Amino acid sequence: MRPVPCLAAALTALACLCACTYRVRESNIVIPRAAPAVDLAALRAELGCYRIAEDRIAAADGASLYSLRLSRADARATVLYFGGNGYTVGRWAAATARNYARVPVNVVLVDHRGYGASGGDPTLDALLADAVLVYDRVAADPALGALPLLVHGHSLGSFMAGQVAGQRRLDGLILEATATTTEDWAAHLRSRQPLWLRMLVRRVVPEEAIAGRGNLALAPGLDEPVLYVVGSEDEVTPPHLARALFDATALPEGRKRLLVVPGGGHMDAARSPRFGAALADFIAMIAAEPAAGTSPPAVASACDNGRGGVGQAVASSRPFGAADAEESPGSTGHGAR
């Protein structure tokens, strides 16, 4: 007999008999963490070109959502940003602002319920509902909502941005490090495990509360310009998920765009100068519809961050959290779908 092959065969048979299904729970992707609100004095000193103000938004169940508004006198658009699972405004506001610093936009940040300085009981359904409420609040603002209003979501926040796009007609949508469905995302995570673990865990599936979530169902119905952003080395939400969403989006090339940042990971694609250039071009297309025979006005505009330069940093997130593109008739305004 050959004992090693026999032992291997026995272990394989045992693994097959013991193979199980692992269920991804809502608590695996919605992980609230309380944190202080932003230090306004320090942030104002660091981001000299922004006028910065705090806001509180009452959710439908009475939860108080903490929001921060960063306004620029030269703003050509407003961006409402939803961060990922590790995002809190108090910790990451300056980093997020610097990702936009080369483009003249107002930026609105919000702590998810149960995160940062926001109250409330966090569930995925509640986070999605809050996102629409926050959007409506920003759209109704006489200054912020008067400009083209874009929604940018990173990782888990991309589900919130997609929720808003599914219920409101946006001027532009940015989905960064996003996923098609929770099922595809779970299958990807399993594929990255060693062989012995994949033999023991044959299926990784989301529990009912998060099953079927993602932006794949949304993509075919999008009628606003959309920019997909992903790092080429993103191991959490890999580029093939963004590519699948791009392909599923039924907009002409130009109206939909895919930016794959070379060398970028899950956390740092927006820090790349390529993102700044893509964003400037995207906003120029949205904010300036030039008459025939004229060129769109330039949008790029460096913002002095109070330390003599624009600087760059990365907005944080956790799991759940191409190159270029183009244009088509889409929609502007902030009305309901």
Buried (B, 14 or more C-beta within 10 A) or exposed (E): EEEEEEEEEEEEEEBEEEEEEBBBEBEBBBBBBEBEBBEEEEBBEBBEBBEBEEBEBEBEEEBBBBBBBBBBEEBBBBBBBBBBBBBBBBBBBBBBBBBBBBBBBBBBBBBBBBBBBBBBEBBBBBBBBBBBBBBBBBBEBEEBBEBBBBBBBBBBBBBBBBBBBBBBBBBBBBBBBBBBBBBBBBEBBBEEBEEEEBBBBBEBBBEEBBBEBBBBBBBEEBBBBBBBBBBBBBEBBBBEBBBBBBEBBEBEEEBBBBBBBEEBBBBBBBBBEBBBBBBBBBBBBBBBEEEEEEEEEEBBBEBEBBEEEBBBBBBBBBBBBBEBBBBEEBBBEBEEE
